[in-house]
Structures are given as C-alpha cells and as structure tokens.
Amino acid sequence: MEAKYKRILLKLSGEALAGDMKHGLNYEVITEICHSIKKVADAGVQVAIVVGGGNFWRGRSSGAMDRTRADHIGMLATAMNALAVADVLESLGCDVRVQTAITMQKVAEPYIRNRAVRHLEKGRIVIFGCGTGNPFFSTDTAASLRAVEIEADIYFKATLVDGVYNKDPHKYPDAVKFDTLTFAKIMYENLGVMDSTAAAMCRDNKMKMLVFDLSRPDNIYDAVMGKNVGTIVSEE
C-alpha cells in the first residue's frame, strides 16, 4: 500500500509519553508509539515530530512564578522528551536528529530549517524540542509553525480522543464527533482542540490537520496510509 502523504509533522503531547503514569516517561508506551513511527518511516514517509512537555511541567499551573520563566522551564521539559523519543527510535534502528529552538549544543542541534529539511530528505526522523523558543507560545503553535516551515503535507495532532467533538466527550455522552471541519470553526466555537494562535497559523497557511487518538499507536500508520482515522481540519 502506498502512503498518502510524503512528509508529515507529528505532534506528540507530553501526557501521551507518560501513559497511565500521568507523569514522567513510560517507556513501554513510548516504545509502542515509536514502533508505529518506524513503520511510517519504513514506508518512505518523511517524519518530523514536535513534542510537548506536560508530563513534566505545565507553565500555566505553576502558581506565582513569572510566566516567561515558567515557559522556559516547559521548553526544557520538551527537550527531555525529545531526547527520550530519539533514544527509543534509535534503539529500533531509526536514524534520528534532535533540533531545539533553544541552543544546547552538547545535546542537540540548533533548529535550522534548511538543515531539518535536508535530514528529512535523507530519510532521518527529525524531532523538534523547546517549542518555538519563545514564551507565551504553546507547543501546538510550535507544531503548526514547524509544519508550515518544512512544508509538511499535513499536521498530525495525536491526542487522547478520537477526533474533534462539539464538546468534551469525556464529560458529555451526547457529544458529536466531526468528520471534517475548518480552523475558523475551531476558533469561532472555541472547541478547545488547539489555541487560537496555532489554529490561525494553520488557517492562514492552508495547512491541513488530522486530529486522532494515540491510545492506539498504529493510528499513526493507518492515517498515513489514508485510512479513515480521526477528524480532518482544513480551510475552505
């Protein structure tokens, strides 16, 4: 079966890397995710990844701490996650590069767009850490930005639900799932899929997004192969 997409940007939340532990790194869960990512790469798809940091730190819940400093700590959390995912992928035989938006030359390459694209063209998986490198911007916004910068065919947003609903399906049993919708609708109806800056970035640059459930890691591979997984978000 031929892949539907040539180059993808996959957003992994920090919470997904923690699994049922809810905090820290669950290597069993990470390994399952990485097996699916390897299948995608082995199918000839170029894979870039943005990781969140919520399994270690959430800046908005840091109390009285200065917001800028809290966000900087969150960026360091994403760097730890990027290195952990890279380690597991390498143990599976993948060629991986970690690039960070904050310079830390002892552990990762600095983010350079052209170098990242060159890695992808050579079949390497590229993991982006430290968000955009700026406070007040979420890792969802970083994922949207990197997807646009590297000219990905689609932005895969792996979440804890199987798509986008009109309200929280964990709280409301009558929640209705969307098969398709627009970024404008996400922003206008405040659906909570991503922050408005990330949604506007995708909308303004015509970046298509797929929101799907990561509790079944093979959904990554199935989505790349064009199977009906999750909710497609695009601009009309």
Salt bridges, closest charged atoms under 4 A:
GLU15 OE2 - ARG58 NH1 2.23
ASP42 OD2 - LYS38 NZ 2.76
ASP71 OD2 - ARG67 NE 2.84
ASP95 OD1 - ARG97 NH1 2.88
ASP95 OD2 - ARG124 NE 3.33
GLU109 OE1 - HIS119 NE2 3.14
GLU121 OE1 - ARG118 NH1 3.62
ASP140 OD1 - LYS11 NZ 2.81
ASP140 OD1 - LYS157 NZ 2.92
GLU149 OE1 - ARG146 NH1 2.74
ASP168 OD1 - HIS170 ND1 3.76
ASP174 OD2 - LYS167 NZ 3.17
GLU189 OE2 - LYS185 NZ 2.65
ASP204 OD1 - ARG203 NE 2.85
ASP218 OD2 - LYS39 NZ 3.64
ASP222 OD2 - ARG216 NH1 2.75
ASP222 OD1 - LYS227 NZ 3.73
